[in-house]
Amino acid sequence: GGSGKQSLSRLAAYACGCEVFEITLTRGYDEASFRDDLKKLYALLGADDKKVMFLFTDAHVADEGFLELINNMLMSGMV
């Protein structure tokens, strides 16, 4: 029952030839784990030169610090 935003985002990524990068929350997933995942994302984008869509939903916000990191990423490209 949602509005299909996630499905539409995945379809758009596929149509543009992009990989979908999404974090997987596990027990004990913290800000350090999130930073490690962002490093993997940056490696895909920079070193591997791949087209990637970062899928981040409200369900992925396990810690408020995640939002600050996302904001920094959007503002400056740095984490």
All heavy atoms as a GROMACS GRO file, in nm:
protein
  604
    1GLY      N    1   0.046  -0.117   0.000
    1GLY     CA    2   0.000   0.000   0.000
    1GLY      C    3   0.054   0.135   0.000
    1GLY      O    4  -0.017   0.219   0.050
    2GLY      N    5   0.169   0.163  -0.060
    2GLY     CA    6   0.216   0.301  -0.066
    2GLY      C    7   0.178   0.366  -0.197
    2GLY      O    8   0.093   0.318  -0.271
    3SER      N    9   0.243   0.475  -0.225
    3SER     CA   10   0.211   0.549  -0.348
    3SER      C   11   0.302   0.510  -0.464
    3SER      O   12   0.287   0.561  -0.573
    3SER     CB   13   0.222   0.699  -0.322
    3SER     OG   14   0.353   0.732  -0.282
    4GLY      N   15   0.400   0.421  -0.441
    4GLY     CA   16   0.483   0.372  -0.550
    4GLY      C   17   0.604   0.457  -0.581
    4GLY      O   18   0.665   0.440  -0.687
    5LYS      N   19   0.639   0.550  -0.492
    5LYS     CA   20   0.755   0.637  -0.519
    5LYS      C   21   0.884   0.558  -0.531
    5LYS      O   22   0.967   0.585  -0.617
    5LYS     CB   23   0.769   0.744  -0.411
    5LYS     CG   24   0.657   0.847  -0.412
    5LYS     CD   25   0.676   0.949  -0.303
    5LYS     CE   26   0.632   0.884  -0.175
    5LYS     NZ   27   0.589   0.972  -0.071
    6GLN      N   28   0.900   0.457  -0.444
    6GLN     CA   29   1.022   0.378  -0.448
    6GLN      C   30   1.030   0.295  -0.576
    6GLN      O   31   1.135   0.287  -0.641
    6GLN     CB   32   1.028   0.287  -0.325
    6GLN     CG   33   1.165   0.231  -0.299
    6GLN     CD   34   1.172   0.158  -0.167
    6GLN    OE1   35   1.237   0.055  -0.163
    6GLN    NE2   36   1.110   0.205  -0.063
    7SER      N   37   0.917   0.237  -0.615
    7SER     CA   38   0.913   0.159  -0.739
    7SER      C   39   0.939   0.247  -0.860
    7SER      O   40   1.012   0.209  -0.952
    7SER     CB   41   0.777   0.090  -0.754
    7SER     OG   42   0.756  -0.001  -0.650
    8LEU      N   43   0.880   0.366  -0.860
    8LEU     CA   44   0.901   0.459  -0.971
    8LEU      C   45   1.046   0.505  -0.977
    8LEU      O   46   1.104   0.518  -1.085
    8LEU     CB   47   0.808   0.579  -0.957
    8LEU     CG   48   0.804   0.676  -1.074
    8LEU    CD1   49   0.764   0.606  -1.203
    8LEU    CD2   50   0.710   0.790  -1.045
    9SER      N   51   1.107   0.526  -0.860
    9SER     CA   52   1.248   0.565  -0.856
    9SER      C   53   1.337   0.455  -0.912
    9SER      O   54   1.431   0.481  -0.987
    9SER     CB   55   1.290   0.596  -0.712
    9SER     OG   56   1.220   0.707  -0.663
   10ARG      N   57   1.306   0.331  -0.878
   10ARG     CA   58   1.384   0.218  -0.931
   10ARG      C   59   1.366   0.205  -1.082
   10ARG      O   60   1.461   0.177  -1.155
   10ARG     CB   61   1.342   0.088  -0.862
   10ARG     CG   62   1.387   0.080  -0.718
   10ARG     CD   63   1.342  -0.053  -0.655
   10ARG     NE   64   1.371  -0.058  -0.515
   10ARG     CZ   65   1.490  -0.090  -0.463
   10ARG    NH1   66   1.590  -0.120  -0.542
   10ARG    NH2   67   1.508  -0.092  -0.332
   11LEU      N   68   1.245   0.226  -1.130
   11LEU     CA   69   1.218   0.221  -1.273
   11LEU      C   70   1.294   0.332  -1.346
   11LEU      O   71   1.353   0.309  -1.452
   11LEU     CB   72   1.068   0.232  -1.299
   11LEU     CG   73   1.025   0.232  -1.446
   11LEU    CD1   74   1.063   0.101  -1.513
   11LEU    CD2   75   0.874   0.257  -1.456
   12ALA      N   76   1.294   0.452  -1.289
   12ALA     CA   77   1.366   0.564  -1.350
   12ALA      C   78   1.516   0.536  -1.354
   12ALA      O   79   1.583   0.566  -1.453
   12ALA     CB   80   1.338   0.693  -1.273
   13ALA      N   81   1.569   0.477  -1.247
   13ALA     CA   82   1.711   0.442  -1.244
   13ALA      C   83   1.743   0.340  -1.354
   13ALA      O   84   1.843   0.353  -1.425
   13ALA     CB   85   1.750   0.387  -1.107
   14TYR      N   86   1.657   0.242  -1.369
   14TYR     CA   87   1.676   0.141  -1.473
   14TYR      C   88   1.671   0.205  -1.612
   14TYR      O   89   1.756   0.176  -1.698
   14TYR     CB   90   1.568   0.033  -1.461
   14TYR     CG   91   1.572  -0.068  -1.571
   14TYR    CD1   92   1.667  -0.170  -1.571
   14TYR    CD2   93   1.483  -0.062  -1.678
   14TYR    CE1   94   1.671  -0.263  -1.674
   14TYR    CE2   95   1.486  -0.154  -1.780
   14TYR     CZ   96   1.581  -0.254  -1.778
   14TYR     OH   97   1.586  -0.345  -1.882
   15ALA      N   98   1.575   0.294  -1.633
   15ALA     CA   99   1.560   0.360  -1.763
   15ALA      C  100   1.682   0.445  -1.796
   15ALA      O  101   1.718   0.459  -1.914
   15ALA     CB  102   1.434   0.445  -1.765
   16CYS      N  103   1.747   0.499  -1.695
   16CYS     CA  104   1.866   0.582  -1.716
   16CYS      C  105   1.995   0.502  -1.714
   16CYS      O  106   2.104   0.558  -1.728
   16CYS     CB  107   1.873   0.690  -1.607
   16CYS     SG  108   1.742   0.812  -1.620
   17GLY      N  109   1.984   0.371  -1.693
   17GLY     CA  110   2.102   0.287  -1.690
   17GLY      C  111   2.183   0.301  -1.562
   17GLY      O  112   2.305   0.283  -1.564
   18CYS      N  113   2.117   0.332  -1.453
   18CYS     CA  114   2.184   0.352  -1.324
   18CYS      C  115   2.168   0.229  -1.235
   18CYS      O  116   2.065   0.164  -1.238
   18CYS     CB  117   2.126   0.471  -1.249
   18CYS     SG  118   2.148   0.629  -1.329
   19GLU      N  119   2.271   0.204  -1.155
   19GLU     CA  120   2.259   0.108  -1.047
   19GLU      C  121   2.182   0.174  -0.934
   19GLU      O  122   2.183   0.295  -0.921
   19GLU     CB  123   2.396   0.070  -0.991
   19GLU     CG  124   2.478  -0.022  -1.075
   19GLU     CD  125   2.607  -0.060  -1.003
   19GLU    OE1  126   2.608  -0.074  -0.879
   19GLU    OE2  127   2.707  -0.076  -1.073
   20VAL      N  128   2.117   0.094  -0.852
   20VAL     CA  129   2.049   0.145  -0.733
   20VAL      C  130   2.134   0.108  -0.612
   20VAL      O  131   2.165  -0.008  -0.590
   20VAL     CB  132   1.907   0.087  -0.718
   20VAL    CG1  133   1.843   0.136  -0.589
   20VAL    CG2  134   1.821   0.126  -0.838
   21PHE      N  135   2.173   0.209  -0.535
   21PHE     CA  136   2.249   0.188  -0.413
   21PHE      C  137   2.157   0.218  -0.295
   21PHE      O  138   2.099   0.326  -0.286
   21PHE     CB  139   2.371   0.280  -0.408
   21PHE     CG  140   2.460   0.256  -0.288
   21PHE    CD1  141   2.563   0.165  -0.296
   21PHE    CD2  142   2.439   0.324  -0.169
   21PHE    CE1  143   2.646   0.142  -0.187
   21PHE    CE2  144   2.520   0.302  -0.060
   21PHE     CZ  145   2.624   0.211  -0.069
   22GLU      N  146   2.141   0.119  -0.209
   22GLU     CA  147   2.051   0.134  -0.094
   22GLU      C  148   2.118   0.071   0.028
   22GLU      O  149   2.177  -0.037   0.018
   22GLU     CB  150   1.920   0.062  -0.125
   22GLU     CG  151   1.815   0.074  -0.020
   22GLU     CD  152   1.683   0.008  -0.062
   22GLU    OE1  153   1.681  -0.066  -0.162
   22GLU    OE2  154   1.584   0.032   0.006
   23ILE      N  155   2.112   0.138   0.141
   23ILE     CA  156   2.171   0.080   0.262
   23ILE      C  157   2.079  -0.029   0.315
   23ILE      O  158   1.958  -0.029   0.290
   23ILE     CB  159   2.196   0.187   0.370
   23ILE    CG1  160   2.067   0.250   0.422
   23ILE    CG2  161   2.293   0.292   0.321
   23ILE    CD1  162   2.084   0.338   0.543
   24THR      N  163   2.138  -0.122   0.388
   24THR     CA  164   2.061  -0.229   0.451
   24THR      C  165   2.080  -0.215   0.601
   24THR      O  166   2.191  -0.234   0.652
   24THR     CB  167   2.110  -0.368   0.404
   24THR    OG1  168   2.101  -0.374   0.262
   24THR    CG2  169   2.027  -0.478   0.466
   25LEU      N  170   1.973  -0.180   0.669
   25LEU     CA  171   1.981  -0.164   0.814
   25LEU      C  172   1.989  -0.300   0.882
   25LEU      O  173   1.914  -0.392   0.848
   25LEU     CB  174   1.859  -0.089   0.867
   25LEU     CG  175   1.845   0.057   0.824
   25LEU    CD1  176   1.717   0.116   0.881
   25LEU    CD2  177   1.964   0.138   0.870
   26THR      N  178   2.084  -0.312   0.973
   26THR     CA  179   2.100  -0.433   1.052
   26THR      C  180   2.107  -0.394   1.199
   26THR      O  181   2.118  -0.275   1.232
   26THR     CB  182   2.230  -0.508   1.013
   26THR    OG1  183   2.340  -0.419   1.031
   26THR    CG2  184   2.226  -0.556   0.869
   27ARG      N  185   2.103  -0.492   1.284
   27ARG     CA  186   2.116  -0.464   1.427
   27ARG      C  187   2.253  -0.403   1.452
   27ARG      O  188   2.355  -0.453   1.403
   27ARG     CB  189   2.102  -0.594   1.506
   27ARG     CG  190   2.106  -0.575   1.655
   27ARG     CD  191   2.086  -0.707   1.723
   27ARG     NE  192   1.958  -0.765   1.680
   27ARG     CZ  193   1.858  -0.793   1.763
   27ARG    NH1  194   1.872  -0.772   1.890
   27ARG    NH2  195   1.747  -0.844   1.717
   28GLY      N  196   2.257  -0.294   1.523
   28GLY     CA  197   2.383  -0.227   1.551
   28GLY      C  198   2.430  -0.134   1.440
   28GLY      O  199   2.543  -0.085   1.445
   29TYR      N  200   2.346  -0.112   1.338
   29TYR     CA  201   2.384  -0.021   1.230
   29TYR      C  202   2.385   0.121   1.288
   29TYR      O  203   2.284   0.170   1.336
   29TYR     CB  204   2.284  -0.031   1.115
   29TYR     CG  205   2.328   0.038   0.988
   29TYR    CD1  206   2.399  -0.031   0.892
   29TYR    CD2  207   2.298   0.171   0.964
   29TYR    CE1  208   2.439   0.030   0.774
   29TYR    CE2  209   2.338   0.233   0.848
   29TYR     CZ  210   2.408   0.162   0.753
   29TYR     OH  211   2.448   0.224   0.637
   30ASP      N  212   2.500   0.185   1.282
   30ASP     CA  213   2.515   0.316   1.343
   30ASP      C  214   2.574   0.415   1.243
   30ASP      O  215   2.588   0.384   1.124
   30ASP     CB  216   2.600   0.309   1.470
   30ASP     CG  217   2.738   0.251   1.445
   30ASP    OD1  218   2.772   0.221   1.328
   30ASP    OD2  219   2.814   0.236   1.543
   31GLU      N  220   2.611   0.532   1.292
   31GLU     CA  221   2.664   0.635   1.204
   31GLU      C  222   2.794   0.592   1.137
   31GLU      O  223   2.818   0.624   1.021
   31GLU     CB  224   2.685   0.765   1.283
   31GLU     CG  225   2.717   0.883   1.194
   31GLU     CD  226   2.719   1.014   1.268
   31GLU    OE1  227   2.631   1.036   1.353
   31GLU    OE2  228   2.809   1.094   1.238
   32ALA      N  229   2.877   0.516   1.208
   32ALA     CA  230   3.003   0.467   1.149
   32ALA      C  231   2.972   0.372   1.032
   32ALA      O  232   3.039   0.378   0.928
   32ALA     CB  233   3.088   0.398   1.255
   33SER      N  234   2.873   0.287   1.050
   33SER     CA  235   2.832   0.195   0.942
   33SER      C  236   2.779   0.274   0.823
   33SER      O  237   2.807   0.240   0.707
   33SER     CB  238   2.724   0.100   0.992
   33SER     OG  239   2.765   0.029   1.104
   34PHE      N  240   2.701   0.378   0.852
   34PHE     CA  241   2.646   0.462   0.746
   34PHE      C  242   2.757   0.532   0.670
   34PHE      O  243   2.756   0.538   0.546
   34PHE     CB  244   2.548   0.563   0.806
   34PHE     CG  245   2.473   0.644   0.705
   34PHE    CD1  246   2.392   0.584   0.611
   34PHE    CD2  247   2.482   0.781   0.705
   34PHE    CE1  248   2.323   0.658   0.517
   34PHE    CE2  249   2.414   0.858   0.612
   34PHE     CZ  250   2.333   0.795   0.518
   35ARG      N  251   2.858   0.583   0.741
   35ARG     CA  252   2.972   0.647   0.676
   35ARG      C  253   3.047   0.548   0.586
   35ARG      O  254   3.088   0.583   0.476
   35ARG     CB  255   3.069   0.705   0.779
   35ARG     CG  256   3.022   0.832   0.843
   35ARG     CD  257   3.124   0.881   0.947
   35ARG     NE  258   3.079   1.001   1.013
   35ARG     CZ  259   3.106   1.124   0.970
   35ARG    NH1  260   3.178   1.142   0.862
   35ARG    NH2  261   3.060   1.229   1.036
   36ASP      N  262   3.061   0.423   0.633
   36ASP     CA  263   3.126   0.320   0.551
   36ASP      C  264   3.047   0.295   0.424
   36ASP      O  265   3.104   0.279   0.315
   36ASP     CB  266   3.142   0.190   0.630
   36ASP     CG  267   3.248   0.198   0.737
   36ASP    OD1  268   3.336   0.288   0.730
   36ASP    OD2  269   3.245   0.113   0.829
   37ASP      N  270   2.914   0.290   0.436
   37ASP     CA  271   2.831   0.271   0.316
   37ASP      C  272   2.842   0.389   0.221
   37ASP      O  273   2.845   0.371   0.098
   37ASP     CB  274   2.685   0.248   0.356
   37ASP     CG  275   2.658   0.105   0.400
   37ASP    OD1  276   2.740   0.016   0.368
   37ASP    OD2  277   2.556   0.082   0.467
   38LEU      N  278   2.850   0.510   0.275
   38LEU     CA  279   2.866   0.627   0.189
   38LEU      C  280   3.002   0.625   0.118
   38LEU      O  281   3.013   0.666   0.002
   38LEU     CB  282   2.850   0.756   0.269
   38LEU     CG  283   2.709   0.786   0.318
   38LEU    CD1  284   2.706   0.916   0.398
   38LEU    CD2  285   2.611   0.794   0.202
   39LYS      N  286   3.105   0.573   0.185
   39LYS     CA  287   3.235   0.558   0.121
   39LYS      C  288   3.226   0.461   0.004
   39LYS      O  289   3.286   0.484  -0.102
   39LYS     CB  290   3.340   0.510   0.221
   39LYS     CG  291   3.382   0.616   0.320
   39LYS     CD  292   3.481   0.559   0.420
   39LYS     CE  293   3.508   0.657   0.531
   39LYS     NZ  294   3.594   0.600   0.636
   40LYS      N  295   3.151   0.352   0.022
   40LYS     CA  296   3.130   0.256  -0.087
   40LYS      C  297   3.058   0.323  -0.204
   40LYS      O  298   3.092   0.301  -0.320
   40LYS     CB  299   3.050   0.136  -0.038
   40LYS     CG  300   3.124   0.048   0.059
   40LYS     CD  301   3.033  -0.061   0.112
   40LYS     CE  302   3.095  -0.131   0.230
   40LYS     NZ  303   3.002  -0.220   0.299
   41LEU      N  304   2.958   0.405  -0.171
   41LEU     CA  305   2.884   0.479  -0.275
   41LEU      C  306   2.978   0.571  -0.351
   41LEU      O  307   2.976   0.575  -0.474
   41LEU     CB  308   2.770   0.558  -0.212
   41LEU     CG  309   2.694   0.653  -0.303
   41LEU    CD1  310   2.625   0.577  -0.416
   41LEU    CD2  311   2.593   0.735  -0.223
   42TYR      N  312   3.059   0.646  -0.277
   42TYR     CA  313   3.154   0.738  -0.342
   42TYR      C  314   3.254   0.663  -0.428
   42TYR      O  315   3.295   0.711  -0.534
   42TYR     CB  316   3.226   0.823  -0.237
   42TYR     CG  317   3.150   0.946  -0.192
   42TYR    CD1  318   3.012   0.957  -0.206
   42TYR    CD2  319   3.217   1.053  -0.137
   42TYR    CE1  320   2.944   1.070  -0.166
   42TYR    CE2  321   3.148   1.167  -0.096
   42TYR     CZ  322   3.013   1.175  -0.111
   42TYR     OH  323   2.946   1.287  -0.073
   43ALA      N  324   3.295   0.544  -0.383
   43ALA     CA  325   3.389   0.463  -0.463
   43ALA      C  326   3.323   0.421  -0.595
   43ALA      O  327   3.388   0.423  -0.700
   43ALA     CB  328   3.434   0.341  -0.384
   44LEU      N  329   3.197   0.383  -0.590
   44LEU     CA  330   3.125   0.347  -0.712
   44LEU      C  331   3.118   0.466  -0.807
   44LEU      O  332   3.136   0.451  -0.928
   44LEU     CB  333   2.983   0.300  -0.680
   44LEU     CG  334   2.965   0.162  -0.621
   44LEU    CD1  335   2.820   0.141  -0.578
   44LEU    CD2  336   3.007   0.054  -0.720
   45LEU      N  337   3.089   0.582  -0.751
   45LEU     CA  338   3.072   0.702  -0.834
   45LEU      C  339   3.204   0.753  -0.888
   45LEU      O  340   3.212   0.795  -1.004
   45LEU     CB  341   3.005   0.812  -0.751
   45LEU     CG  342   2.862   0.786  -0.708
   45LEU    CD1  343   2.818   0.890  -0.607
   45LEU    CD2  344   2.770   0.785  -0.827
   46GLY      N  345   3.308   0.753  -0.804
   46GLY     CA  346   3.435   0.813  -0.843
   46GLY      C  347   3.530   0.717  -0.909
   46GLY      O  348   3.562   0.729  -1.027
   47ALA      N  349   3.574   0.618  -0.834
   47ALA     CA  350   3.677   0.526  -0.884
   47ALA      C  351   3.624   0.437  -0.996
   47ALA      O  352   3.692   0.415  -1.096
   47ALA     CB  353   3.730   0.440  -0.769
   48ASP      N  354   3.503   0.386  -0.979
   48ASP     CA  355   3.447   0.295  -1.080
   48ASP      C  356   3.370   0.368  -1.189
   48ASP      O  357   3.334   0.308  -1.289
   48ASP     CB  358   3.354   0.193  -1.012
   48ASP     CG  359   3.428   0.105  -0.912
   48ASP    OD1  360   3.552   0.100  -0.918
   48ASP    OD2  361   3.360   0.042  -0.829
   49ASP      N  362   3.344   0.498  -1.170
   49ASP     CA  363   3.276   0.583  -1.268
   49ASP      C  364   3.143   0.522  -1.315
   49ASP      O  365   3.114   0.517  -1.433
   49ASP     CB  366   3.368   0.611  -1.387
   49ASP     CG  367   3.318   0.727  -1.471
   49ASP    OD1  368   3.252   0.817  -1.415
   49ASP    OD2  369   3.342   0.727  -1.593
   50LYS      N  370   3.064   0.476  -1.218
   50LYS     CA  371   2.934   0.418  -1.251
   50LYS      C  372   2.824   0.519  -1.227
   50LYS      O  373   2.836   0.610  -1.146
   50LYS     CB  374   2.910   0.294  -1.164
   50LYS     CG  375   3.002   0.180  -1.196
   50LYS     CD  376   2.961   0.056  -1.122
   50LYS     CE  377   3.052  -0.058  -1.162
   50LYS     NZ  378   3.015  -0.182  -1.098
   51LYS      N  379   2.715   0.501  -1.301
   51LYS     CA  380   2.596   0.583  -1.280
   51LYS      C  381   2.515   0.515  -1.170
   51LYS      O  382   2.475   0.400  -1.184
   51LYS     CB  383   2.515   0.592  -1.408
   51LYS     CG  384   2.586   0.670  -1.518
   51LYS     CD  385   2.517   0.658  -1.652
   51LYS     CE  386   2.375   0.707  -1.650
   51LYS     NZ  387   2.312   0.706  -1.784
   52VAL      N  388   2.495   0.588  -1.060
   52VAL     CA  389   2.430   0.528  -0.943
   52VAL      C  390   2.321   0.621  -0.890
   52VAL      O  391   2.341   0.742  -0.881
   52VAL     CB  392   2.534   0.502  -0.830
   52VAL    CG1  393   2.467   0.439  -0.710
   52VAL    CG2  394   2.647   0.414  -0.880
   53MET      N  395   2.208   0.563  -0.854
   53MET     CA  396   2.101   0.635  -0.787
   53MET      C  397   2.101   0.590  -0.642
   53MET      O  398   2.094   0.471  -0.613
   53MET     CB  399   1.966   0.604  -0.852
   53MET     CG  400   1.851   0.690  -0.802
   53MET     SD  401   1.753   0.619  -0.668
   53MET     CE  402   1.676   0.481  -0.741
   54PHE      N  403   2.114   0.685  -0.550
   54PHE     CA  404   2.114   0.656  -0.407
   54PHE      C  405   1.972   0.661  -0.356
   54PHE      O  406   1.909   0.766  -0.353
   54PHE     CB  407   2.203   0.757  -0.334
   54PHE     CG  408   2.213   0.737  -0.185
   54PHE    CD1  409   2.225   0.611  -0.131
   54PHE    CD2  410   2.212   0.845  -0.100
   54PHE    CE1  411   2.235   0.592   0.006
   54PHE    CE2  412   2.222   0.829   0.037
   54PHE     CZ  413   2.234   0.702   0.089
   55LEU      N  414   1.919   0.546  -0.318
   55LEU     CA  415   1.782   0.535  -0.269
   55LEU      C  416   1.786   0.539  -0.116
   55LEU      O  417   1.840   0.450  -0.052
   55LEU     CB  418   1.717   0.406  -0.317
   55LEU     CG  419   1.572   0.384  -0.279
   55LEU    CD1  420   1.484   0.494  -0.338
   55LEU    CD2  421   1.524   0.249  -0.328
   56PHE      N  422   1.730   0.645  -0.059
   56PHE     CA  423   1.730   0.665   0.085
   56PHE      C  424   1.590   0.707   0.128
   56PHE      O  425   1.542   0.812   0.087
   56PHE     CB  426   1.832   0.773   0.122
   56PHE     CG  427   1.858   0.788   0.269
   56PHE    CD1  428   1.936   0.696   0.336
   56PHE    CD2  429   1.806   0.894   0.339
   56PHE    CE1  430   1.961   0.708   0.471
   56PHE    CE2  431   1.830   0.910   0.474
   56PHE     CZ  432   1.907   0.815   0.541
   57THR      N  433   1.524   0.623   0.204
   57THR     CA  434   1.387   0.650   0.245
   57THR      C  435   1.381   0.688   0.393
   57THR      O  436   1.480   0.676   0.465
   57THR     CB  437   1.297   0.526   0.223
   57THR    OG1  438   1.337   0.424   0.314
   57THR    CG2  439   1.308   0.476   0.080
   58ASP      N  440   1.264   0.727   0.438
   58ASP     CA  441   1.248   0.761   0.579
   58ASP      C  442   1.272   0.641   0.669
   58ASP      O  443   1.312   0.656   0.784
   58ASP     CB  444   1.110   0.822   0.605
   58ASP     CG  445   0.995   0.730   0.566
   58ASP    OD1  446   1.017   0.636   0.488
   58ASP    OD2  447   0.883   0.753   0.614
   59ALA      N  448   1.253   0.521   0.618
   59ALA     CA  449   1.278   0.399   0.696
   59ALA      C  450   1.427   0.378   0.721
   59ALA      O  451   1.465   0.305   0.812
   59ALA     CB  452   1.219   0.278   0.624
   60HIS      N  453   1.511   0.441   0.640
   60HIS     CA  454   1.656   0.428   0.657
   60HIS      C  455   1.714   0.521   0.763
   60HIS      O  456   1.831   0.511   0.795
   60HIS     CB  457   1.727   0.455   0.523
   60HIS     CG  458   1.703   0.350   0.420
   60HIS    ND1  459   1.646   0.378   0.298
   60HIS    CD2  460   1.725   0.216   0.420
   60HIS    CE1  461   1.637   0.267   0.228
   60HIS    NE2  462   1.683   0.167   0.300
   61VAL      N  463   1.634   0.611   0.815
   61VAL     CA  464   1.682   0.707   0.914
   61VAL      C  465   1.680   0.641   1.052
   61VAL      O  466   1.587   0.658   1.130
   61VAL     CB  467   1.600   0.837   0.914
   61VAL    CG1  468   1.657   0.937   1.012
   61VAL    CG2  469   1.595   0.897   0.775
   62ALA      N  470   1.783   0.562   1.082
   62ALA     CA  471   1.792   0.495   1.211
   62ALA      C  472   1.851   0.588   1.316
   62ALA      O  473   1.836   0.565   1.435
   62ALA     CB  474   1.878   0.369   1.199
   63ASP      N  475   1.918   0.693   1.271
   63ASP     CA  476   1.983   0.788   1.360
   63ASP      C  477   1.971   0.926   1.296
   63ASP      O  478   1.988   0.940   1.174
   63ASP     CB  479   2.131   0.748   1.376
   63ASP     CG  480   2.206   0.834   1.474
   63ASP    OD1  481   2.209   0.957   1.454
   63ASP    OD2  482   2.265   0.778   1.568
   64GLU      N  483   1.943   1.026   1.375
   64GLU     CA  484   1.927   1.162   1.321
   64GLU      C  485   2.055   1.212   1.256
   64GLU      O  486   2.052   1.297   1.166
   64GLU     CB  487   1.884   1.259   1.432
   64GLU     CG  488   1.743   1.234   1.483
   64GLU     CD  489   1.636   1.257   1.379
   64GLU    OE1  490   1.645   1.354   1.301
   64GLU    OE2  491   1.542   1.176   1.373
   65GLY      N  492   2.170   1.158   1.297
   65GLY     CA  493   2.297   1.197   1.238
   65GLY      C  494   2.305   1.162   1.090
   65GLY      O  495   2.380   1.225   1.015
   66PHE      N  496   2.226   1.062   1.046
   66PHE     CA  497   2.223   1.025   0.905
   66PHE      C  498   2.178   1.143   0.820
   66PHE      O  499   2.231   1.168   0.711
   66PHE     CB  500   2.129   0.908   0.880
   66PHE     CG  501   2.172   0.776   0.940
   66PHE    CD1  502   2.284   0.766   1.021
   66PHE    CD2  503   2.100   0.663   0.915
   66PHE    CE1  504   2.321   0.644   1.075
   66PHE    CE2  505   2.136   0.540   0.968
   66PHE     CZ  506   2.247   0.530   1.048
   67LEU      N  507   2.077   1.215   0.871
   67LEU     CA  508   2.023   1.328   0.795
   67LEU      C  509   2.125   1.440   0.782
   67LEU      O  510   2.134   1.505   0.677
   67LEU     CB  511   1.895   1.380   0.862
   67LEU     CG  512   1.778   1.282   0.865
   67LEU    CD1  513   1.662   1.342   0.942
   67LEU    CD2  514   1.737   1.243   0.725
   68GLU      N  515   2.204   1.460   0.886
   68GLU     CA  516   2.309   1.562   0.879
   68GLU      C  517   2.414   1.523   0.775
   68GLU      O  518   2.460   1.608   0.698
   68GLU     CB  519   2.375   1.578   1.016
   68GLU     CG  520   2.476   1.690   1.020
   68GLU     CD  521   2.534   1.712   1.158
   68GLU    OE1  522   2.473   1.671   1.257
   68GLU    OE2  523   2.644   1.771   1.164
   69LEU      N  524   2.450   1.396   0.770
   69LEU     CA  525   2.546   1.350   0.670
   69LEU      C  526   2.491   1.365   0.528
   69LEU      O  527   2.563   1.406   0.437
   69LEU     CB  528   2.586   1.205   0.697
   69LEU     CG  529   2.670   1.183   0.822
   69LEU    CD1  530   2.684   1.034   0.851
   69LEU    CD2  531   2.806   1.247   0.807
   70ILE      N  532   2.363   1.331   0.510
   70ILE     CA  533   2.299   1.347   0.379
   70ILE      C  534   2.298   1.495   0.340
   70ILE      O  535   2.328   1.530   0.225
   70ILE     CB  536   2.156   1.290   0.380
   70ILE    CG1  537   2.157   1.140   0.399
   70ILE    CG2  538   2.081   1.328   0.254
   70ILE    CD1  539   2.213   1.063   0.282
   71ASN      N  540   2.266   1.582   0.435
   71ASN     CA  541   2.265   1.725   0.408
   71ASN      C  542   2.404   1.772   0.365
   71ASN      O  543   2.418   1.847   0.268
   71ASN     CB  544   2.217   1.802   0.530
   71ASN     CG  545   2.202   1.949   0.501
   71ASN    OD1  546   2.141   1.988   0.402
   71ASN    ND2  547   2.258   2.033   0.586
   72ASN      N  548   2.508   1.729   0.436
   72ASN     CA  549   2.645   1.766   0.400
   72ASN      C  550   2.681   1.715   0.261
   72ASN      O  551   2.747   1.785   0.184
   72ASN     CB  552   2.745   1.712   0.502
   72ASN     CG  553   2.734   1.781   0.635
   72ASN    OD1  554   2.681   1.891   0.644
   72ASN    ND2  555   2.784   1.717   0.739
   73MET      N  556   2.636   1.593   0.230
   73MET     CA  557   2.665   1.534   0.099
   73MET      C  558   2.599   1.617  -0.010
   73MET      O  559   2.660   1.645  -0.114
   73MET     CB  560   2.616   1.390   0.096
   73MET     CG  561   2.649   1.318  -0.033
   73MET     SD  562   2.611   1.142  -0.029
   73MET     CE  563   2.434   1.142  -0.012
   74LEU      N  564   2.476   1.660   0.012
   74LEU     CA  565   2.404   1.737  -0.089
   74LEU      C  566   2.461   1.879  -0.103
   74LEU      O  567   2.464   1.934  -0.213
   74LEU     CB  568   2.256   1.744  -0.055
   74LEU     CG  569   2.180   1.612  -0.064
   74LEU    CD1  570   2.039   1.630  -0.009
   74LEU    CD2  571   2.178   1.560  -0.205
   75MET      N  572   2.506   1.937   0.007
   75MET     CA  573   2.556   2.074   0.005
   75MET      C  574   2.697   2.083  -0.053
   75MET      O  575   2.727   2.175  -0.128
   75MET     CB  576   2.554   2.133   0.145
   75MET     CG  577   2.414   2.150   0.202
   75MET     SD  578   2.311   2.262   0.109
   75MET     CE  579   2.390   2.416   0.147
   76SER      N  580   2.784   1.989  -0.016
   76SER     CA  581   2.924   2.005  -0.053
   76SER      C  582   2.984   1.883  -0.124
   76SER      O  583   3.094   1.891  -0.179
   76SER     CB  584   3.007   2.034   0.072
   76SER     OG  585   3.007   1.921   0.157
   77GLY      N  586   2.918   1.769  -0.116
   77GLY     CA  587   2.974   1.648  -0.173
   77GLY      C  588   3.072   1.580  -0.079
   77GLY      O  589   3.138   1.485  -0.117
   78MET      N  590   3.082   1.630   0.043
   78MET     CA  591   3.177   1.573   0.138
   78MET      C  592   3.103   1.513   0.256
   78MET      O  593   2.997   1.558   0.294
   78MET     CB  594   3.273   1.680   0.188
   78MET     CG  595   3.358   1.739   0.078
   78MET     SD  596   3.462   1.873   0.134
   78MET     CE  597   3.576   1.786   0.237
   79VAL      N  598   3.162   1.407   0.312
   79VAL     CA  599   3.104   1.342   0.430
   79VAL      C  600   3.205   1.348   0.542
   79VAL      O  601   3.321   1.328   0.524
   79VAL     CB  602   3.067   1.195   0.399
   79VAL    CG1  603   3.014   1.126   0.524
   79VAL    CG2  604   2.965   1.189   0.289
   0.00000   0.00000   0.00000
